[in-house]
Amino acid sequence: LLGSVSQYVVEQSKCPVLVVK
């Protein structure tokens, strides 16, 4: 779980546009 959450945060930092959508 923690690993998945960390990866999710990293993805947000990489693609903030996708996060907004």
PDBQT receptor file of N, H, CA, C and O in Angstrom, charges set to zero:
ATOM      1  N   LEU A   1       0.840  -1.210   0.000  1.00  0.00    +0.000 N 
ATOM      2  CA  LEU A   1       0.000   0.000   0.000  1.00  0.00    +0.000 C 
ATOM      3  C   LEU A   1       0.870   1.253   0.000  1.00  0.00    +0.000 C 
ATOM      4  O   LEU A   1       0.721   2.121  -0.860  1.00  0.00    +0.000 OA
ATOM      5  N   LEU A   2       1.777   1.339   0.969  1.00  0.00    +0.000 N 
ATOM      6  H   LEU A   2       1.897   0.633   1.667  1.00  0.00    +0.000 HD
ATOM      7  CA  LEU A   2       2.624   2.538   1.064  1.00  0.00    +0.000 C 
ATOM      8  C   LEU A   2       3.376   2.754  -0.242  1.00  0.00    +0.000 C 
ATOM      9  O   LEU A   2       3.499   3.884  -0.714  1.00  0.00    +0.000 OA
ATOM     10  N   GLY A   3       3.882   1.659  -0.827  1.00  0.00    +0.000 N 
ATOM     11  H   GLY A   3       3.781   0.741  -0.443  1.00  0.00    +0.000 HD
ATOM     12  CA  GLY A   3       4.627   1.777  -2.085  1.00  0.00    +0.000 C 
ATOM     13  C   GLY A   3       3.730   2.343  -3.178  1.00  0.00    +0.000 C 
ATOM     14  O   GLY A   3       4.148   3.199  -3.958  1.00  0.00    +0.000 OA
ATOM     15  N   SER A   4       2.498   1.858  -3.227  1.00  0.00    +0.000 N 
ATOM     16  H   SER A   4       2.158   1.162  -2.594  1.00  0.00    +0.000 HD
ATOM     17  CA  SER A   4       1.569   2.325  -4.256  1.00  0.00    +0.000 C 
ATOM     18  C   SER A   4       1.273   3.809  -4.066  1.00  0.00    +0.000 C 
ATOM     19  O   SER A   4       1.230   4.571  -5.032  1.00  0.00    +0.000 OA
ATOM     20  N   VAL A   5       1.071   4.211  -2.814  1.00  0.00    +0.000 N 
ATOM     21  H   VAL A   5       1.105   3.592  -2.029  1.00  0.00    +0.000 HD
ATOM     22  CA  VAL A   5       0.772   5.620  -2.528  1.00  0.00    +0.000 C 
ATOM     23  C   VAL A   5       1.947   6.491  -2.944  1.00  0.00    +0.000 C 
ATOM     24  O   VAL A   5       1.759   7.542  -3.556  1.00  0.00    +0.000 OA
ATOM     25  N   SER A   6       3.159   6.057  -2.613  1.00  0.00    +0.000 N 
ATOM     26  H   SER A   6       3.312   5.203  -2.116  1.00  0.00    +0.000 HD
ATOM     27  CA  SER A   6       4.349   6.845  -2.955  1.00  0.00    +0.000 C 
ATOM     28  C   SER A   6       4.449   6.983  -4.464  1.00  0.00    +0.000 C 
ATOM     29  O   SER A   6       4.733   8.065  -4.978  1.00  0.00    +0.000 OA
ATOM     30  N   GLN A   7       4.214   5.877  -5.178  1.00  0.00    +0.000 N 
ATOM     31  H   GLN A   7       3.983   4.998  -4.761  1.00  0.00    +0.000 HD
ATOM     32  CA  GLN A   7       4.295   5.921  -6.636  1.00  0.00    +0.000 C 
ATOM     33  C   GLN A   7       3.231   6.867  -7.183  1.00  0.00    +0.000 C 
ATOM     34  O   GLN A   7       3.483   7.601  -8.138  1.00  0.00    +0.000 OA
ATOM     35  N   TYR A   8       2.044   6.850  -6.579  1.00  0.00    +0.000 N 
ATOM     36  H   TYR A   8       1.839   6.254  -5.803  1.00  0.00    +0.000 HD
ATOM     37  CA  TYR A   8       0.953   7.711  -7.033  1.00  0.00    +0.000 C 
ATOM     38  C   TYR A   8       1.354   9.178  -6.899  1.00  0.00    +0.000 C 
ATOM     39  O   TYR A   8       1.103   9.980  -7.798  1.00  0.00    +0.000 OA
ATOM     40  N   VAL A   9       1.980   9.524  -5.769  1.00  0.00    +0.000 N 
ATOM     41  H   VAL A   9       2.184   8.872  -5.038  1.00  0.00    +0.000 HD
ATOM     42  CA  VAL A   9       2.420  10.905  -5.546  1.00  0.00    +0.000 C 
ATOM     43  C   VAL A   9       3.462  11.283  -6.584  1.00  0.00    +0.000 C 
ATOM     44  O   VAL A   9       3.450  12.397  -7.107  1.00  0.00    +0.000 OA
ATOM     45  N   VAL A  10       4.367  10.351  -6.883  1.00  0.00    +0.000 N 
ATOM     46  H   VAL A  10       4.377   9.446  -6.458  1.00  0.00    +0.000 HD
ATOM     47  CA  VAL A  10       5.413  10.623  -7.876  1.00  0.00    +0.000 C 
ATOM     48  C   VAL A  10       4.771  10.885  -9.230  1.00  0.00    +0.000 C 
ATOM     49  O   VAL A  10       5.181  11.791  -9.955  1.00  0.00    +0.000 OA
ATOM     50  N   GLU A  11       3.768  10.091  -9.566  1.00  0.00    +0.000 N 
ATOM     51  H   GLU A  11       3.436   9.354  -8.977  1.00  0.00    +0.000 HD
ATOM     52  CA  GLU A  11       3.083  10.275 -10.850  1.00  0.00    +0.000 C 
ATOM     53  C   GLU A  11       2.438  11.654 -10.901  1.00  0.00    +0.000 C 
ATOM     54  O   GLU A  11       2.455  12.305 -11.946  1.00  0.00    +0.000 OA
ATOM     55  N   GLN A  12       1.876  12.101  -9.796  1.00  0.00    +0.000 N 
ATOM     56  H   GLN A  12       1.863  11.572  -8.948  1.00  0.00    +0.000 HD
ATOM     57  CA  GLN A  12       1.250  13.428  -9.754  1.00  0.00    +0.000 C 
ATOM     58  C   GLN A  12       2.289  14.500 -10.049  1.00  0.00    +0.000 C 
ATOM     59  O   GLN A  12       2.020  15.449 -10.786  1.00  0.00    +0.000 OA
ATOM     60  N   SER A  13       3.482  14.345  -9.468  1.00  0.00    +0.000 N 
ATOM     61  H   SER A  13       3.700  13.575  -8.869  1.00  0.00    +0.000 HD
ATOM     62  CA  SER A  13       4.539  15.332  -9.673  1.00  0.00    +0.000 C 
ATOM     63  C   SER A  13       4.986  15.323 -11.129  1.00  0.00    +0.000 C 
ATOM     64  O   SER A  13       5.323  16.366 -11.689  1.00  0.00    +0.000 OA
ATOM     65  N   LYS A  14       4.987  14.133 -11.744  1.00  0.00    +0.000 N 
ATOM     66  H   LYS A  14       4.713  13.286 -11.290  1.00  0.00    +0.000 HD
ATOM     67  CA  LYS A  14       5.439  14.021 -13.134  1.00  0.00    +0.000 C 
ATOM     68  C   LYS A  14       4.390  14.587 -14.086  1.00  0.00    +0.000 C 
ATOM     69  O   LYS A  14       4.727  15.300 -15.031  1.00  0.00    +0.000 OA
ATOM     70  N   CYS A  15       3.108  14.266 -13.836  1.00  0.00    +0.000 N 
ATOM     71  H   CYS A  15       2.835  13.686 -13.068  1.00  0.00    +0.000 HD
ATOM     72  CA  CYS A  15       2.047  14.717 -14.738  1.00  0.00    +0.000 C 
ATOM     73  C   CYS A  15       0.947  15.435 -13.963  1.00  0.00    +0.000 C 
ATOM     74  O   CYS A  15      -0.126  14.871 -13.750  1.00  0.00    +0.000 OA
ATOM     75  N   PRO A  16       1.201  16.672 -13.538  1.00  0.00    +0.000 N 
ATOM     76  CA  PRO A  16       0.204  17.451 -12.796  1.00  0.00    +0.000 C 
ATOM     77  C   PRO A  16      -1.053  17.682 -13.633  1.00  0.00    +0.000 C 
ATOM     78  O   PRO A  16      -2.152  17.793 -13.090  1.00  0.00    +0.000 OA
ATOM     79  N   VAL A  17      -0.892  17.754 -14.945  1.00  0.00    +0.000 N 
ATOM     80  H   VAL A  17       0.000  17.664 -15.387  1.00  0.00    +0.000 HD
ATOM     81  CA  VAL A  17      -2.043  17.994 -15.823  1.00  0.00    +0.000 C 
ATOM     82  C   VAL A  17      -3.033  16.843 -15.702  1.00  0.00    +0.000 C 
ATOM     83  O   VAL A  17      -4.243  17.060 -15.633  1.00  0.00    +0.000 OA
ATOM     84  N   LEU A  18      -2.507  15.604 -15.675  1.00  0.00    +0.000 N 
ATOM     85  H   LEU A  18      -1.524  15.428 -15.730  1.00  0.00    +0.000 HD
ATOM     86  CA  LEU A  18      -3.393  14.439 -15.557  1.00  0.00    +0.000 C 
ATOM     87  C   LEU A  18      -4.114  14.484 -14.230  1.00  0.00    +0.000 C 
ATOM     88  O   LEU A  18      -5.279  14.095 -14.140  1.00  0.00    +0.000 OA
ATOM     89  N   VAL A  19      -3.432  14.958 -13.192  1.00  0.00    +0.000 N 
ATOM     90  H   VAL A  19      -2.486  15.274 -13.266  1.00  0.00    +0.000 HD
ATOM     91  CA  VAL A  19      -4.038  15.016 -11.857  1.00  0.00    +0.000 C 
ATOM     92  C   VAL A  19      -5.211  15.990 -11.877  1.00  0.00    +0.000 C 
ATOM     93  O   VAL A  19      -6.256  15.718 -11.285  1.00  0.00    +0.000 OA
ATOM     94  N   VAL A  20      -5.039  17.131 -12.560  1.00  0.00    +0.000 N 
ATOM     95  H   VAL A  20      -4.190  17.351 -13.040  1.00  0.00    +0.000 HD
ATOM     96  CA  VAL A  20      -6.103  18.133 -12.619  1.00  0.00    +0.000 C 
ATOM     97  C   VAL A  20      -7.320  17.544 -13.318  1.00  0.00    +0.000 C 
ATOM     98  O   VAL A  20      -8.456  17.735 -12.884  1.00  0.00    +0.000 OA
ATOM     99  N   LYS A  21      -7.062  16.822 -14.413  1.00  0.00    +0.000 N 
ATOM    100  H   LYS A  21      -6.139  16.667 -14.766  1.00  0.00    +0.000 HD
ATOM    101  CA  LYS A  21      -8.163  16.220 -15.166  1.00  0.00    +0.000 C 
ATOM    102  C   LYS A  21      -8.776  15.098 -14.349  1.00  0.00    +0.000 C 
ATOM    103  O   LYS A  21      -9.723  14.454 -14.798  1.00  0.00    +0.000 OA
TER     104      LYS A  21
